[in-house]
C-alpha cells in the first residue's frame, strides 16, 4: 500500500453575512482565529498538518478580505517544509473545495480550521483508506467512543443497525472522479439538522433504510457508493474525540477541556 503525496484543503471561511458568535466574543473577524488554550483554532490544526510526511501543499480556503489577518499567523510555519497558501473561498463547500483543488488530480484530504483535536493518527488513517483503493472516504466514530471522550462532545448521531456514529469532519478524495461524491454537500452539511437535505443528497430509500435501522454502516457506504458510482468507504476512528470540533459555545468548552489532556498547551 503506497501513500501518495497529498494536498490538504483546509476550510476556514464562514457563512456570508453571518457573524460567528465565537469570533464576535473574541473580537476577531473569523472563528478560525479565535483563541482556545493559548492559540488560534487554526494553529492547532496546522501544527498537526505541517508535521505530516508527504504533504505536497496546504491550501487554506478563506475569503480574500481575511487572508492578511490569518496570514500574519503563518509566519511561524515558514520553515516547516510544507508550502501553505491561500485560495479564495466560494459561497458553498463544494465550490470552495473544487476551487482549492484547481486542476490537480489528487489525492486530497479535506478538513476544517476548527478541527482542533485532529491527530496525526487520524490524518494517517484517512490517507491509508485512500491508498487501499477507496475513491472517497469520510471518518466516523462510534457513539460510545465519542461519549467516552466527553459526555457533551456530540448530541446527535447517525443511527445504523450496528449502532450510532458521528462524523469526524475530515474527508479524503483520491482522484477527480471522486469529486462527484461532494455533490452530497452541495446544499451544505449538517444533515442531522436538515432531513430534507439528507434525502436529496442520499436518496429517500437509503434514508428510510437508515431510519429503520435496516442497514449497518458498511452497508450504507455500499449503497451510497452505488448511488454515486464510486468506491466510498468509511474510515473508523476508535478515538471518539476526533468527532468533536469547535462548532459552538458548548463544543468550545469541551475542546478547551480536552486539549490540555491531549496536546501541549502554551504556557500562560
N, C-alpha and C positions, 0 to 999 in steps of 0.2 A: 504494500500500500504506500503510494508515493504522495507526499504532501506538496502541493504546488505553491509557488509564490502567490500570495493572496493580497487583494486590495480590500481595505476596510473602508466602509462608508459609515460615518458617524453622524447621525441625525441630531441636530442641535437647534433647529428652528422652532418657533412657536406659532400657534394659530393666529392668522391675520386678524388684527383688530381686537385681540383678546389680551388683556394684561394678566400675566400669570401671578396668582396670589403669592407664591413663594418668592418670585422676583420682586414684586412690589414690597413685600415685607423686608427684603434685604436691601432695597434701594438700588437695584440694578435693572438693566433692560431685559435680561433673559434669565430664565430659570437655570440654564446650564452654567451660569457664572455665579449663582447664589452659593454662599459658603455652607459647607457642612463639615464638622470636625476639623476646622482649620484650613480647608482648601475648597475651591470652587468644585461643584459637581463634576464638571468636565475633566478636571485634572485627575480625579480618582480613576476615571475610565482611561484616560490617555496614559497614565502610569502603567496600566496593565498592557494596553495595546502596543506601546513603544518598546516593551520588553520581550515581545514575541518574535521568534525567528521567522524568516521568510515572509515578512510583511513588506510588500513592494511599495505601498503608499497608504497613508491615511488621508481620506478626503472628508473634511468637515462640511456638511451641508447646512448652511445657515443664511439668513438674509444678508444682503450686501451691507446694509447700514450697521450691522452688528459685528462685522468682521474685524474692524480696527480694535474694538473693545476686547473681543475674545483673543485677537492676535497678540495683544500685549501679554497674555498668559503663556504664549507658546515659546517665548524666548528660551525658557529653561530646557526645551526639547531640541534646541538647535543642533546639539551634538549627539542626539540619541541614535543616529544611524538610520532612522526611518523618515523618509520625506513626509511632511504634513502640509497640506494646502487646503484652502477654502474653495468650495464650489457654491454657486448661488442656489439657494433652495427655491422650490416652487410651492404652489398652493396646496398640493396634495403629496402624500407619501410616495405614491407610485411615480409621479413625475419627478419628484426630488431624487429618488434613487436612480431613475433612468438617466437623469441629467448628470448625476455624480459618476455613474458608470461610464458615460461617454460611449466610445466605440470599442472599449476593451472587451475581451472575451471572457474574463473571469479566471478563477473563481473570486467571489465576493463574500465577505462577511459583513453583515449589517447589524448595527446596534445603535443605542441611543446615548446621549450625553448625560442622562440621569441614571444610567445603569451602574451605580457606584459600587455595588457588591460583586461586579464581574470579576472572575478569576482567570488566571492563565489556563487552568484545567478546563474550565467551561469553554473558553475560546478554542482550545485544542480539540475538544470533543466535537465541536461543530465542524472543524476542518477535517477531522477523521471521518465523519459521516459522509462528507462530500467526496473524500478520497476513496471511500468504499463503493462509490458508484451512484449516489443519490444526485439527482438534478437539483433538488432543493431540500432544505431541512429547516425545521423550527425546533427550538428546545422546549421541553416540557418537564415539569417536576410534579411528583405526586403530592396530593393534598396533605397527607400525613407528614411528608418531609418538609413542606412549606410551613405547616403549623408547628412542627418541632423546632424549626429555626426561630420562629416567633409567632405567638398566637394571634397577633394582629397584622401579620405580614400580608395576607390576602384574605378577602372575604367572599370572593366568587371563584368557583371552579367549574371547568368543563366536566360534565358527568358522562362517563362511559361505563360499559358493562364491567370493566375491570377496575373502576374507581374514578375518583376525581383528579383532575390535573390542572395545573396553572401554566400559562405561557411565560417564558423566561426572557422575552424581549431581546433575543439575539437570533439571527437567521443566517442561512447560507444559501448562495446561489452558485451553482457550479459552472454555468455557461449561459449564453444568450438565450437559449431555448427556455431556460428556467424562468426568464422574466415573465412568462405567461402566468406563472403562479402568483405573481404580485397583483394580478387583477383582482384577487380576492380582497385586496386592501384599497381598491380604487376609491371607495367611499370613506376610507379611514378604518382604523381597527376598533377596539372597544366593543367587540361583538357581544359580550355578556350584557352590555347595557342597551344593545340595539338588536333585537331578534330578527327584525325585518332585514337589516343589513346582512346578518349572518345567512339568512335564507337566500338572498340574492347572490351572495358570494359562493356558497357551497351547495345550494340546491335544496329544495324543500324535503325531498325524500331522505337525503342524508341527515338533515336536521331532525326529522321525525325519528329516524333510527337512533340517533344520539339521544334525543329527548326521552325515548322509551327505554334507553339503555340496552338496546339490542345489538350494539356493536362495541367492540373494545377499541382502545386507542390505536393499535396497529391496524385493525380492520378499517377504522375511519381514515387512516393515512392511505390505505389502498384505494378506498372509494374516492378520496379527493384526488389521488394520483390519476385515476381513470378519468375523472371529470376534466382535468387539465391536460391530460396526455403526457404526463411527466412521472418520473420516479421521485415521489416526495416521501421522505422518511422523518420521523420524529427522532430527535436526539434526547435521550432520557438523562436528566440531571438528578443524581442522588442528593446533591446539595440543594436543599429546598430554599435556602437564602437567595439563590440565583433567580428566583421568581419574584423578588422584591426589588422594585426600583422606586425612585422618588417621584411619585405622582401627585401627592397632596400633603397636607399637614400631618396626617396620620402616618403615611409611609415615610415622610421625612423623619419623624420621631423614631420610627422603627429602625431606619438606616443609621440614624445618629447613635442609637444604642448598639447596633451590631458592628459598625465599622471599627471601633476600638478593639473589639474582640477578634477581628479578622485581618486587619491591616495596620501597619504602623501609622500612627496619627501624629502630626507635627506637635511639638511641644508648645504649650500655650505661651 
